[in-house]
């Protein structure tokens, strides 16, 4: 494309926040635009080492990248991310690692039958330690247990500076509708993608595990609480439109479910990069 039909869109997909479904919602808005998916944080330098001219040719960038101020362009750009209650995010991540056979940690996870307490105290997977602050601060690779107040403040600074558009997983439908209002998108009908059906645990038990969980979500919880307050102001601003469109979205998602799923599977490689 020689010119963008709409401002560039950068979607920071924080793991286990509903991102795969969101990717499809976003893809449908940018279908035909030149896009790039950064599949893991380690690949972030490959993008940042591109010239500004190369970056400016992209209409859509999404993925699990390490966010920094270097995500800059000469054209207008909209940044977006989805946040989730940190404790629910960790439960979802734990269940996912027990289910997703293609995940590189799956074999070790299931062979050793790691408990949630193990994952919160042994440091096997960095994203069990304040994952959302890691991605928004850019300090994705800090040692397990070392995320601190400075990282939190950097995450908040990036969030306030770049992420005018954001969602809350617990208000998923409201989030995509508000994004639709803010950016004047096509109505965002969707089908759920990549849901983890085989749940190993749905609640957290044991004082030691609860204490470890509180420690590993301390800064994520602060970030989430801060974002939730901002989001509730958006809810109030769009209250009348949401009352009508939430019904329309639910009805349409059910009515068009087959075609939405079909569209995803026909375009799966493009959606996932």
C-alpha positions as CSV (number, residue, x, y, z in Angstrom):
1,X,0.0,0.0,0.0
2,X,1.4,3.4,-0.9
3,X,-0.7,5.2,1.7
4,X,-2.4,4.1,4.9
5,X,-6.2,4.2,4.8
6,X,-6.1,4.9,8.5
7,X,-3.5,5.6,11.1
8,X,-1.0,2.9,11.9
9,X,-2.0,0.5,14.7
10,X,0.4,-1.1,17.2
11,X,-1.1,-3.8,19.4
12,X,1.1,-4.9,22.4
13,X,-0.2,-8.4,23.1
14,X,0.5,-9.2,26.7
15,X,0.3,-13.0,27.2
16,X,-3.0,-14.4,28.4
17,X,-5.1,-11.2,28.2
18,X,-7.4,-12.4,25.4
19,X,-5.0,-11.3,22.7
20,X,-5.6,-14.0,20.1
21,X,-9.3,-13.1,19.8
22,X,-8.2,-9.5,19.7
23,X,-5.7,-10.1,16.9
24,X,-8.5,-11.4,14.7
25,X,-10.8,-8.4,15.6
26,X,-7.9,-6.0,14.7
27,X,-6.9,-8.0,11.6
28,X,-10.4,-7.6,10.1
29,X,-10.0,-3.8,10.5
30,X,-6.6,-3.8,8.7
31,X,-7.2,-6.5,6.2
32,X,-5.1,-5.7,3.1
33,X,-2.6,-3.4,5.0
34,X,1.0,-4.4,5.2
35,X,1.4,-6.0,8.7
36,X,4.1,-7.5,11.0
37,X,3.7,-9.9,13.9
38,X,6.5,-10.0,16.5
39,X,5.9,-13.5,18.0
40,X,8.1,-13.1,21.0
41,X,10.0,-10.5,23.0
42,X,13.4,-11.8,21.8
43,X,12.5,-10.8,18.3
44,X,11.9,-7.1,19.2
45,X,15.5,-6.0,18.1
46,X,14.8,-7.4,14.6
47,X,12.1,-4.8,14.3
48,X,13.9,-1.9,16.0
49,X,16.9,-2.4,13.8
50,X,14.8,-1.7,10.7
51,X,15.0,1.7,9.2
52,X,12.3,4.3,10.0
53,X,11.4,4.2,6.3
54,X,10.8,0.4,6.5
55,X,8.7,0.8,9.7
56,X,6.6,3.5,8.1
57,X,5.4,1.1,5.4
58,X,3.7,-1.1,8.0
59,X,0.0,-0.5,8.7
60,X,-0.3,-3.0,11.6
61,X,2.2,-4.3,14.1
62,X,1.2,-6.7,16.8
63,X,2.7,-9.3,19.1
64,X,4.5,-10.1,22.3
65,X,7.2,-7.5,21.9
66,X,9.2,-5.5,24.4
67,X,7.8,-2.0,24.4
68,X,10.2,0.9,24.3
69,X,10.3,4.5,23.2
70,X,11.9,3.3,20.0
71,X,8.5,2.3,18.7
72,X,8.3,5.6,16.9
73,X,7.2,6.6,13.4
74,X,6.8,9.7,11.3
75,X,3.1,9.0,10.6
76,X,0.3,9.0,13.2
77,X,0.2,5.8,15.2
78,X,-2.4,4.4,17.6
79,X,-1.1,2.1,20.4
80,X,-3.3,-0.4,22.1
81,X,-3.0,-3.1,24.8
82,X,-5.3,-5.2,26.9
83,X,-4.8,-5.6,30.6
84,X,-6.3,-8.3,32.9
85,X,-6.8,-8.9,36.6
86,X,-3.2,-10.2,37.5
87,X,-4.4,-13.2,39.5
88,X,-6.7,-14.3,36.8
89,X,-4.0,-13.8,34.2
90,X,-1.6,-16.0,36.2
91,X,-4.2,-18.8,36.6
92,X,-4.9,-18.7,32.8
93,X,-1.2,-18.8,32.1
94,X,-0.7,-21.8,34.4
95,X,-3.5,-23.7,32.9
96,X,-2.3,-22.8,29.4
97,X,1.2,-24.3,30.1
98,X,-0.5,-27.5,31.2
99,X,-2.6,-27.7,28.0
100,X,-0.6,-26.3,25.1
101,X,1.5,-29.2,23.8
102,X,3.3,-26.9,21.3
103,X,4.5,-24.6,24.0
104,X,8.3,-25.0,24.6
105,X,7.8,-25.3,28.3
106,X,4.9,-27.9,28.1
107,X,7.1,-31.0,28.4
108,X,9.0,-29.8,31.4
109,X,5.8,-28.5,33.0
110,X,3.9,-31.7,32.7
111,X,6.8,-34.1,33.3
112,X,7.6,-32.5,36.6
113,X,3.9,-31.7,37.4
114,X,4.9,-28.2,38.6
115,X,2.4,-26.7,41.0
116,X,1.2,-23.1,40.9
117,X,3.4,-22.5,44.0
118,X,6.4,-23.8,42.0
119,X,5.8,-21.5,39.2
120,X,5.5,-18.5,41.6
121,X,8.6,-19.2,43.6
122,X,11.1,-21.1,41.4
123,X,11.4,-18.6,38.5
124,X,10.9,-21.1,35.7
125,X,8.9,-18.7,33.6
126,X,9.6,-14.9,33.9
127,X,6.1,-14.0,33.0
128,X,4.8,-15.3,36.3
129,X,6.4,-12.3,37.9
130,X,4.5,-9.1,37.2
131,X,4.1,-9.8,33.5
132,X,2.1,-6.7,32.5
133,X,4.7,-4.4,34.1
134,X,7.5,-6.3,32.3
135,X,6.0,-5.7,28.9
136,X,4.9,-2.1,29.4
137,X,8.1,-1.1,31.0
138,X,10.2,-2.9,28.4
139,X,12.1,-4.8,31.1
140,X,10.8,-8.2,29.9
141,X,14.0,-10.1,30.7
142,X,14.7,-8.9,34.2
143,X,15.5,-11.7,36.7
144,X,12.5,-13.4,38.3
145,X,11.5,-11.5,41.5
146,X,13.4,-8.3,40.7
147,X,10.5,-6.2,39.2
148,X,10.3,-3.1,41.4
149,X,8.8,0.3,41.9
150,X,11.0,1.8,39.2
151,X,9.8,-0.7,36.6
152,X,6.2,0.1,37.6
153,X,6.7,3.8,37.2
154,X,8.2,3.2,33.8
155,X,5.2,1.1,32.8
156,X,2.8,3.8,34.0
157,X,4.8,6.5,32.1
158,X,4.7,4.4,28.9
159,X,1.0,3.6,29.4
160,X,0.0,7.2,29.9
161,X,2.2,8.5,27.1
162,X,1.4,6.0,24.4
163,X,-1.7,3.9,25.3
164,X,-4.6,6.3,25.0
165,X,-6.4,3.2,23.6
166,X,-6.5,0.2,25.9
167,X,-8.9,-2.4,27.1
168,X,-9.7,-4.4,30.3
169,X,-10.1,-8.2,29.8
170,X,-12.9,-8.3,32.4
171,X,-14.8,-5.8,30.2
172,X,-13.8,-7.4,26.9
173,X,-16.9,-6.5,24.9
174,X,-16.9,-3.0,26.3
175,X,-13.3,-2.7,25.4
176,X,-13.6,-3.5,21.8
177,X,-16.7,-1.4,21.4
178,X,-15.0,1.6,23.0
179,X,-12.0,1.1,20.7
180,X,-14.5,1.0,17.8
181,X,-15.9,4.3,18.9
182,X,-12.5,6.0,19.4
183,X,-11.1,4.9,16.0
184,X,-14.3,4.8,14.0
185,X,-13.9,1.1,13.0
186,X,-16.3,-1.3,11.5
187,X,-18.5,-3.0,14.0
188,X,-16.3,-5.5,15.8
189,X,-18.1,-8.8,15.7
190,X,-15.9,-11.7,16.9
191,X,-15.6,-15.4,17.8
192,X,-13.5,-16.6,20.7
193,X,-10.0,-17.8,19.6
194,X,-7.4,-19.8,21.5
195,X,-9.4,-20.4,24.6
196,X,-7.9,-22.9,27.1
197,X,-10.7,-25.5,27.6
198,X,-8.8,-28.0,29.8
199,X,-8.6,-26.2,33.1
200,X,-6.4,-27.7,35.8
201,X,-7.2,-25.2,38.5
202,X,-9.8,-22.5,38.8
203,X,-9.0,-21.2,42.3
204,X,-6.0,-20.6,44.5
205,X,-5.6,-22.4,47.8
206,X,-3.0,-22.4,50.5
207,X,-1.5,-19.6,52.5
208,X,2.0,-20.0,51.0
209,X,0.7,-20.0,47.4
210,X,-1.5,-16.9,48.1
211,X,1.5,-15.1,49.6
212,X,3.6,-16.0,46.6
213,X,0.9,-14.9,44.2
214,X,0.6,-11.5,46.0
215,X,4.3,-11.0,45.7
216,X,4.4,-11.9,42.0
217,X,1.5,-9.6,41.2
218,X,2.3,-6.7,43.4
219,X,3.2,-4.2,40.7
220,X,0.8,-5.7,38.1
221,X,-2.0,-5.2,40.6
222,X,-1.1,-1.5,41.0
223,X,-0.9,-1.1,37.2
224,X,-4.3,-2.9,36.7
225,X,-6.0,-0.8,39.4
226,X,-4.7,2.4,37.8
227,X,-5.8,1.4,34.4
228,X,-9.2,0.2,35.6
229,X,-10.0,3.6,37.1
230,X,-9.2,5.2,33.7
231,X,-11.3,2.6,31.9
232,X,-14.3,3.2,34.1
233,X,-14.3,6.8,33.0
234,X,-14.4,5.6,29.4
235,X,-17.4,3.4,30.4
236,X,-19.3,6.4,31.8
237,X,-18.4,8.5,28.7
238,X,-19.9,5.9,26.3
239,X,-22.6,4.6,28.6
240,X,-25.6,5.2,26.3
241,X,-23.9,3.8,23.2
242,X,-22.7,0.7,25.1
243,X,-26.2,-0.1,26.4
244,X,-27.4,-0.5,22.9
245,X,-24.3,-2.0,21.2
246,X,-23.6,-4.6,23.8
247,X,-26.8,-6.3,22.8
248,X,-26.0,-5.9,19.2
249,X,-22.6,-7.4,19.6
250,X,-23.8,-10.4,21.6
251,X,-26.5,-11.1,19.1
252,X,-24.3,-10.7,16.1
253,X,-21.5,-12.9,17.6
254,X,-24.0,-15.7,17.9
255,X,-25.6,-15.1,14.6
256,X,-22.4,-14.9,12.6
257,X,-20.3,-17.3,14.7
258,X,-19.8,-19.8,11.9
259,X,-18.6,-17.2,9.4
260,X,-16.4,-15.5,11.9
261,X,-14.7,-18.8,12.8
262,X,-14.4,-19.6,9.1
263,X,-12.8,-16.2,8.4
264,X,-10.3,-16.8,11.1
265,X,-9.3,-20.2,9.9
266,X,-9.0,-19.1,6.3
267,X,-6.7,-16.2,7.4
268,X,-5.0,-17.9,10.4
269,X,-1.5,-17.5,9.1
270,X,-2.0,-13.8,8.4
271,X,-3.7,-13.2,11.7
272,X,-0.9,-15.0,13.7
273,X,1.9,-13.8,11.5
